[in-house]
């Protein structure tokens, strides 16, 4: 997978318009600029229609941007063709190519170009600019006979409800048919929702799963026992001298007996052949008195530690051996369950005629892989002889398989002329492949790289100033071996497209006075290790520096972006900015609306309205936090019988209004009359409440009775039904986008740029094998051939492979973060725990 390729500098005016091309576009090098130029050449030189040029990317926003950029570029060419030819060799070369191809005069070729540009603009609304899912849907529906897709298939955003239902069915069947297996599974995953939460990704894949074999676990432990026993027997003299001989007479006998017991216990384990024998053997406690290093004489400490190393591992592992064996058994049951749930979900989709986004890709990929005569592939190739794929580093094997099926055909019956005229442009940057958690697979990119006819490089950065470009060239070229990114992904040094600021007549004085483009700010303490709880101190320094920038330099709040890894880091930063009286907005807040404080408060209020007769629920509604009551004011209200009853009667009116006029009329009236939101969180609270009102009003069309609607709302807000409400609809909306300091996740910052960037916690280590405090039990990794492998609680080799891939992605994430900066970037470093495994480690 690490085959090196020779990258040539891309020239949009001369790049061949046939063949398979890989274009590596480093950050800020004008990827969209070159896409529009290649697109224009395809329109004019190859005379393709906009409907024949397939342009794919991965988000709807990106498709709209590309459509707008192409529209503007074509209009500019149509309006100013002669002037553009005079000042830009790119347009002059196109003009010459059209003259040569048509064998015409200059005027005739200009008329031809004018006609082609007008045609492109006239049909631009029909241009084949799609997301990958949009293209798959178009291909499957337009060619339903070839794809076998039902004409009346219904689209759904996800299959979470079907998956949860299938899992619930499986739990019920297992409890009825095999109570022992059910108890084993329920020991680790108590509810179907917990099961789905742990294995949703495994269920969504079609790949086979590997599990730790119970016998393999037993054999490994027995081998370790044999190894420990052998080590003791080989150095028995050393052990006697270091553990027994130096003791007093009465102690020598005890310590000698301890050593014999340890050998006998290890010998017993060494003879076990199956789990029953091993579990029976460990019922006898391990004689581990001699393993305590604190009891070893200093002269023998190192030697004894080496001899007893395997025994100490056994001492640690034996505590959880029974649990691990049970877990391995449970995983074997879980694997069977996942296969069964996959099949049941597929059957349910067929029964209800449903397709989700993954089905679109899988269906088209399977059609192109499995059809013997390649008719669908030939049809799509004829329909789209040229394809440009933007952000190709974010593709996955199934998405790439679609492109292979269309543009890599090897069927001897295919139309060779069409195949020779075909062109495929894969545009991306492997250094920005950061979406592994969403299915992006850097190994698909590396596989495609080796199969391309041409390899191009965009080597000039037009985003950052020269000092900034020089700075990150130094950072990512590393020690000169060019192995920073690993997996055969080299860093190509980029040039600066912008000119240096020479407004000061004395360049040397300017360089001395101007702040460094890339600044590493190191925080240290006397203890040598920084705790995560010290992050607020770093955040405070960040806020103070921003105050200085806004005061001393011509900087606006919206010029500053603080790039964080997750919501916890964002919370630390936001708190520090608030303390410094700086306003900010967290642009990447993807928290689930149903888990917000306002959702819990609204449930309390709605319960109080519907169950006014229950005094406890009514008081709980008043104390929810939405109605402006704290303990003293609520107590005062209770002492005023008239005011208390007046408010209660108004709640009766709200209940009647809900029942007669619907939810939204009641909710808006309630908000205007009674809601009192704390000033410090007013924007976020109001945004969440209005969003909740909108969702509840939509749901009320299905759940007509208020009690039904409230029950549904409570279910959505419960943690266990988290898998069922993961739609984008439930993501918290942005509360403001004014002239505020931007807080953005590093993932969310991709594709954006800011004059000044802060990366406050660059040396924080996040364990890829942990999710919160829990160990990750679903393991994804790639083998030596670059093929994706899935495992349930995989072996150490699988976990190490997954961790290595994740650590490599964090380095790519740091690259994305630093290259967002136009003129200055602050990177905060400190010796957090395991900082050596952080991106800067």
N, C-alpha and C positions, 0 to 999 in steps of 0.2 A: 504493500500500500504506500510505501514511501519512495516510489520511483521519482527521481528528479526529472524535471522537464525544462527545456530551454525556452524562456519567455522572451518574446520580441515586443518592442514598444508598439502600442496600438496607434494606428493612423486611420481614423474613420473614413478618410477620403480614398484609401487604397485597400482596405481589408477586403479579401475575396468575398463575393456574394454567394458562394456555394461552399459546401463542406461543413464539417463539424468544428466549431470554434469554442475554446475556453478562454474567457476574458477575465483576468484577475484585476479587480478594481479596488485598490486600497482605499482606506477612508479618505474622503474629501477630494478624490481625484476626478470628479465630474462624470460619474457613471451615467446618470440620466442624460447629460449633455451628449455623450457619445451614442447612447441608444437612439436618441432622436435623429442624430446624423446618419447612423446606419439605416434607420427606418426611411429617411428621405431618399437615400440612394436606392433602396429597394423599390420605392415608388417610381423613381425617375429612370434609373438605369435598367432595372429589370422589368419595369412597367407593371408591377404587381398592383392589384387593388388592395384597399385597406382591409377588405374582408379576407384576403389571402395571407396576410402577415399576422401570425399568431404571436401576441405579446402577452406573456404570463408573468404574474407576480403573486405575492402571498397575502396581500390585504386589499380590501375594497378601497381604502384611502389611497394606497399606492396606485391602483388602477386609475382612479380619478386624477391623480397628479400626472401620471404618464399621458392620459388622454388630453389633459389640459396643455401640457408641455408640447405635445405633438401638434395639437391644434394651433397653438401660438407660433410654432416654428414653421409650419406649412403656410400659414397666413403671411408671415413675414417674408418667406421665400416668394410667394405669389406677388406680394405688393412691391418688393424691392429687389427683384431678381437681378437686374442689370447692375445695380449699385453693389450688391453682395458679390457678384462675380468679379467686380473690379478690385474689391478690397480683401477678399477672402479666397485663397487658392482652392479651398474645399469646393466652393460653388463653381469656380472656373473649371475645375477638373470634371465635375458632373456634367457641365455644359459640353465639354469636349467629348466625354464618353457618349453622351446622347447623340451628338453630331456623328461620331464614328459608327455607332450602332445602327443609326437610321440612314447613314450615308446621305445626309442632307446638308443644306446650307445653314448658316448661323440663324437666319430668320426662321427657317422651317423648324430647326431644333428648338428655338425659343418658343415658337407656337406650340410645339409638341409638349414642352415642359409646362407651359401655361395650361394646356388642356389637362395634363396629368395632375397638376396641383389642384385645379378646379374640381376635377373628379374626386380627388381624395377628400377635399373639404365637403363636397356635396354628400358623400357617403360616410363621413367620419363617425356619425352616430352608429353606423353598422360595423365599425372597426372591431376586429377580433382581439380586443384587449380585455383579458379575463383574470380573475384569480384562478388558481389551480382547480378549486372546487367548481367555479363557474364554468371553466372549460369542460371539465368532466361531465357536468350536467348537460351542457349544450351538445357534447358529442354523443352522449347516451340517448338523449331524447330525439335528436335529429336522425339518429341511426338505430332506432329502437329494434328493428328486425334483426340487425346484425349483432346488437348487444344483448338481445333477449330481455330488455327492460320493459316492464309493463307500461302501457301508455298512460295509465291513470295513477302512477306512483305519487305518493305524497311525501313531501320533504319535512323532516323534523330536525331541530338543531342538534339533538343528541338522543341517545337511547337509555338515559339514566333510569327512567321510570320502568322500562321493560327489564332492565338488568336487575333492579331491586325486586321487582315482582318475581322474576325467575329465581333469584336467590332465596326469597321467602318460600317459594314452592319447594326448593331443594332442602331447606332447613326442615320443613314440615315432613317431607318424605323421609329424610334421614332419621328424624326423631321416631318416626313410626316403624321404619324397617330395621334400623340398627342403632339401638339406644347407646351401646358402648361407643360407637364411632361419633354419635352426636355429642355425647358428654366430652369426648376428647376434643372435638372441634370447638364446642362452646366454652371449653376451658381457656381458649385463647381469643376467640371471636364470639362474644356473647350474643350478639344480634346479627341479623342479615345486613343491617346498615353498616355495622362495624366490619363485616366481611367485605362488603363492596368498597368501603373506604380504603381497606388494605390492598385489595386486588383489582381495582377498577381498570388499571392500565393493562394488567395481564389478561383480563376478560376482553378488552377491546382489541387485542392482538389476535392474529391467527396462527402465530408461531407456536411450535411445541415448547413445553416447559420441562426443565430438568429439576429434579429434587434430590436432596441428600438421601442416599440409600441408608436405611436403618442398619443393615448388616455392615455397610461401609463405615458407618459411625462406630460400630462395635469393633470392627477390625482395626480402625485407627487407634482407638483407645487401648486395645490389647497390644498393638505394636509398641505403643508408648510405654506400656507396663514392662514389656520384654526389654525394651531399650534401657529403662531405668534399672531393672534387675541386673542386666548385663553390666551396666556401668558400675554398680555397687560391687558385683562379684569381681570385676577386673581390678578394682582399687580397694579391696577389703582391708589390706594392710594399712593404707592411708586413713581409712575411716576408723579403724581400731585405734590408731595412734592419735588421730585428731579428735575423736569423739569419746573414746573409752579410756585409753591408757593414762591420760593425765589426771583422771578423776581419783578420788579417794576410793579405798577398797570396797566399801559398801555401795558406792555410786557406780563403780566399774561394773558390778554385776547387773545393776539395773539398766545401765546404758548398753551393755552388751546384749541384754535380753531385748531391748528396744530395737536394736539393729537386726537381730534375728527375726523378730516379729515383722519388721518392715520388709525384709527379704521374703518371708513366707507369704505375706499379704500380696506382694507384687507377683510372686510365683503363682499364687492362686488366680490372680487376674490374667496372667499370661496363658493359662490353660483354658480360658473361656472361649467358646466357639460361637455362641449366639447371645442374643440380648437377655434371655431368661437367666442363663448362667452368670452373665456379667452383673445383672441387677441383683441376683442373689448374693454374689461375691461381695459387692460393695455395701451390703447390709452390715457387714462387719466393718466398724470404723477404721480408717487408715491410721496406723501407728506413726504419727507425724512429729513426735516430740523432737527427734534429731534434726528435723528440717529447718528449725528456727535458727536463722543465721546469727541472731543475737547471742546464742549459746556457743558459737564456734570460737575457738581460740584465734587471736589475730594472726598468728603465724600460719595457720592452716585455712583461714577464711576463704581466700581466693580459690585454692585447690578444691576445697570441699564444695564450694558453690558450683564449680564446674561438674564435679562428679554427681551431685544431687540435683542438677538442673531439671532433668526429666521427671524426677520424683516430685519436685516442686510444682511443675506443670500439672501433674496428676492431682496433686493436692488442691489446686485451684479448680480444675475441670470436673473433678469427681462430685463436687457439690451440686452441679447442675446437670450431671450426666443423665439421671432419670428423666428430668424435665426435657432435656434435648432429644432424648430418644422418643419421648411422647410427642414432641413437636415434629420430629421427622416423620413419625407415623401420621400425625395430623396433616402435614404437607402432602403426603401421598393421597390422603382423602381429598384435600383441597384441590390438588391438580385434577383429579377426576371431576370434582364439582365444577371447576372452571370450564373444562371441556363441555360438561353437560349444560352449564348456563349459556355458554357461547351458542350451542346448538339450539337451545330453547329460544333464545333471543332472536336468532336468525329465523326460526319458524314463526315466531310472533310477528316479525317484520313482514314476512311473506304473507301471512294471514291478513294483516291489516294494511298491506300494500304500502309499507313505510320504507324510506331511505334516510339515513343520516349522512353527514358530510364525509365520514370515513367510508361509508358504503359506496359513495360516488367514485372515490379514488380506487378502492379495491375492486369494484365491479369492472371499471374500464381497464385497469391493469390486468385483471384475470382474463378479460375478453381478448386483449391483445397478445397475452402470453399463450393462450390455449387454442386460439383458432388456427386450423390447419392451413387454410388457403389464404390467410392474411387479407381477406377482403376488406375488413373494417380498417386495418392499418393502411391499405392502399387508398381507401376512400378518404381517410383523414389526411394522408399525405397529399393527395390531389387537391383537397380543400384548403390545406394550409401548407404550401410547399416550403415556407420559411417560418421558423419559430425563434423568438428571442425570449429567454427565460431570465428574468431579473431576480436578484437575491437567491441565486442558485445554491449558495452554501446552506440554505435553510431547508433544502429538499430532503425527502426520505426515500428509502429504497423503492417503495411502491410508486411514488411520484416519478422517480427516475425511470422505473420500468415502463411507464406510459410513453415517455420520450423515446426510450430504446425501441419500443414496439413500433413506433411510427417512423423514426428517423434512422434507425440502425437495422433496417430490414435486411435479411439475408436469403429471402425466398427466391429461388431461381425463376419462378413464374412472374415475379413482380416486374413492373415497367422500369427498365434500367434507365431510360431517359429521364423519367420523373425523379428517380433516386439520385441521379447525377446532378440534377438541377436543385435538389433540396439543400437547405441550409439550416443549421441549428447553431444558435449563439447562446452559450451558457455563461451568464454574467454574474459574478459574485466575488466574494473575498473570504477565503477559508479562515482568515484571522478574525473574522467577525461572525463565525458560526457559534452562536451563543444560545440557541433555542433547543437544546437537547431535551429539556423538560417538556417541550411541546411536540417532540417527535423529530425535530431536525437532526439529520445524521451526517456528520462530517465525513464519514466513511463512504457515503454515496457520492459526495463531491470528489473524493480522492479516486474512487473507482472510475467516475466519468472522466477525470483528468487524463487518465492513461489511455482512454479510447478516443480522444479527440485528434483531429488532423492538424489543427493549428492551436498554438498557445500564445496568448497576448497579455501584455502588462500595461496598465495605466499608471504611470510613474510620477505624475506631477500633482501635487496637492494644491488645490485652489481655495481651501477653507482657512487654513491657519497661516499665520505670518511666518517668515523664514526662521525666526528664532524658535518658534514653537515646533516647526517641522524638524529642525536640527536636533531639538531636545528629544523628541520621541524616536528619532532615528538612533540616537545614542542609547536610549533605554532598551529598545527591542532588538538591536543588533547584538546585545549581550556581550559575551566575552570574545566575540568574533567567530565562534563555531556555528552561529546561526541555528541554534537548536532550542531557542526559547519556547517556541510553540509546540515542538514535538510532532510526532506522527508524519514526518516528512513535509511539514509546512514551513517553508523558509520565509524569512522577512526580507523583502526587497526594499532597499533604501529608496526613499522618495525625494523628489525635488520640490522646491517651493515655487508655486506659481505666482504668488504675490510678491511685490517688490518690498524691500525693507523701507521703513519710515525714515526718510532723510530730511525731515523738516528742520532738524537741528544742523547747523552748518559744521559743527564739530562732532564727527561720528564717534571719536573715542570718548568724549565727554558724555555723549548721549548713551553709549553702552554702559558707562559707569553708573549713571543716574537712573537708568530705566530698570524697573524690576525684572528679575529673571523670568523667562517664559515658563519654565517648569521648576517649581519649588517643592522640595521635600522638607516637610516640617516634622521633626522627630520629637516625640514626647517620651521622657524617661522618668523613672523614679528610683528611690534607693533600694527597693525590693528587687529590682531587676526584671520583674514580670508585671505587666499591666493587666488589671482585672477588667472584665467587660463592664463592671459597674462604674469604671472610670471614664466611660465614653462621654457622659455629660460634660466633663472637664474639657475634652477635646472639642466638643460641640460649642462650648462657651468661647473658646479661643477662635473658632470659626466665625461665630457671630460678631465678636469684637473686631476681627479683621475686616469683615463686611462693612461694619460701621465706619471703619477707617477709609475703605474704598469709596463708599458713598459720600463721605465728607471731603476727602482730599482729591479725588479724581473725578473725571467726567464720566461717571458710571451711573446707570439707572438700575433700579432693583431687578427689572426683567432681563438685564444683561448677565445676571449671575445665576448659575445653576449649581446645585449641590447634589451630587450623584451618590446614591446609597444602594445597599444591597437588598434591603427589605424594610418592612414597615416599622420594625423596632428601631433601626437606625434613623429612619425618617422622624419618628416620634422624639428621639433625643435631640435632633437638629431643630425641629419645629419648636420644642420647648425652650431651647437656648435662644432662638430668634425672638420668641415672644418676650423673654426676659430682657432682651436688648431693644424692645419696642420696634422690632422689624416684622413686617407682614410678609407672609409666604403662602404658597399653595403647593400641596403635594399632588403633582400631576399624575402620579402612578398609583393612586389609591384604588386598589382593586378589592378592597375588603367587601365581604358579603353583606349586603344591606340588611338581610334578615338577622344578622348577628350583631347589628349595631345597637347602641344604647337606646336610640329612639324607637326601634322595633319593640324592645322589651317594655318601654314606657307606654307605647301605644296599645299593646296588648292589655296592660293593666287598666287603661282608661276605657277601652272598649268592653272589657269584662264588667267594669263598674256600671257602664251604661246599660248593658243587657241584663245585669243581675242586681238591679238597684235594691231589691228586697234583702239581699245579703249585705248586712252592714259592714262585714269585713272586706268584701270586694269593693264596696263603695269607698271606704277609707283608703284602701290600697290604691284606688284610682286617683284620689285627691293627693296622695303622697308620691305619685309616680315621678314627679319632677317636671311634668309638662304644664301643670296648672299653676305653678308659681308658689306652691305651699312648701315650707320647710316645717320642722317640728314646732317652733314657737307659733308661727302663723296658723298652722293647722289646729293647735291647741286653742288658740284664741277663737277660731271659727267655731269649734265645738262648744265653746262657752256661750256663743251667741246663737240661741236656738232659732231665731227668726232667719238670720243669714244662712245658717246651716240647712234649714228646710227649704229656703228659697233656691239655693244652689241645687239641692236634691231634686226639686220639682223641675228645674231646667234640664236636668239629666233625663227625667221622664219625657220631656218634650223632644230631646235628641233621639231617644229610643223610638218614639212614635214617628219622627221624621225619617229615620233610617228605614223603618218598616214600610212607610208609605211612599217616600220619594226616592229612596235608594241611598247607597253608602256615601257617594261623593257630596251630595247636598248637605247631609248631616256633618260630614267631616270638615268641610270648608267653613260651615257655620260655627262649629265647635272651635276651630282654630282661631277664627276672628274674634270670638267672644271670650274665650277662656285661656288660650295658650299663652304662656309667659316664658320665653326662652332666655337663658343666661346669656349675657352679652358676649362673653369670651368665646362661646361656641355657636353663636347664632347662625352664621352662614351655613356651617356644616349641618346643624340640627334642622334648619328649615329645608335645606336641600333634601335631606334624607326623608323628612316627613312628607313633603310633596311627592317624592318618588314613591313612598309607601302608599300614599293615597291613590296614585295612578295605578299601581299594581293591584291594589285591593279592588278598585273600581272595575278593572279589567276582569279580575277573578269573580266579581259579583255577577257577571253575566252567566257564569257556570254554577256558582253556589248562590242560589237565589235567596235563601233564608239567612238572616244575620248570624244565627248560631252556626250554620254550616260554614259561612265565610270566616268567622272567628276561629273555628276549629281548624280550617285549612291554614290560616295564618299562623296559628300556634305550631302546627306540624312543620311548616316551612322554617320557623324560627328555632326548632329543636335541633340540637347538635347532630342527632342520629340521622336526620333527614338531609344532612348537608349535601349528600350526593345528588339529591333530587332537585336542588335549587341552584345548581352551578351555572345556569344560563347567564349570558351577558346582561340580561334584564335585571338581574339581582346584584350587579356590581354597583358600588356607590358612585354617584355622579360627581363631576367636578363642581365645587361650590363657587369658584371664581377663577377668572383668567385675566385679571387686570394687570396693572404694572406692579407685579409682586415678584419676590425672589422665588425661583423655581426649585422645588425639591422633586427629583425624578429618580426612579430606580435606574440602575445602569442598563438593564434590559430595555426599559422604556425609552432611554435616551438614544438608542440606535437610530440613525438617520437624522438626528437633530444636531444643532450646533449652537454654541453660546460663546460670547466673548470671553467670559471668565468662568472657570469650572473649579469646584472644590470636590475632592474625593477624600472624605474625612476618616474613613476606617479601612485603609487599603491593606493593612496587615492583619485583619481579622480573619481567623480560620473558621470555616464552616465545614463540619464533617459531612462528606457526601453519603456516608453510611448511617447517618442519623437524621431523623425528622423530629425536631424538637428534642425530647428526652428519649424517644423510642428509636430502636434500631430499625433500619430499612430492611424489610423482608422480601421485597420484590427486587430482584437484581437484573439489571440490563447491562450487557457488555458486548464487546466484539472480539471474535477470535482472530487468529493470525491472518486469516483470509479476508478480514474486514466484514464478516457476516455477523448479523445481530443474533445474540444468544439471550434467552430468558431463563431465569432460574428462581426458584422459591427458596429463600435463605441459602444461597449458594455456598460453595466451599470457599476456602481462603483465597484461592487463585482467582475465582470469579469476582469476589469482593474487591480484591486488589486491582483487577482490570477495570472494574467500574469506578473505583476511586481515582485511578490514574487518569481515566477519561474525563472525570469531573474536574480534577485539578487542572488539567490542560484547558478545559473550558473556562475556568476562572481566570486564567492568564489571558485568554482571548477577550474575556469580559473587561479586564483591566485595560486592554488595548482599545476597546470600544470607548471606555470612559475617558481615557486621556486624549484620544483623538477627537473628542467633541469640542475641545477648546480651540478658539480662534487665536487668542493672544496670550492667555495666561492660565496655568493650571497649578493648583495646590494639591499635593498628595501628602496626607498625614500618615506617619508611620509610628509604631510603638510596639514593644515586645509583648503583644498579647500571647495568651497560652497557645502553643503550637504555631506560632507565627511563621516558622520555617516552612509550613505547608500552605501558607497564604500565597496569593499571586506574586507578591514581592519577595517571598522566602528564598 
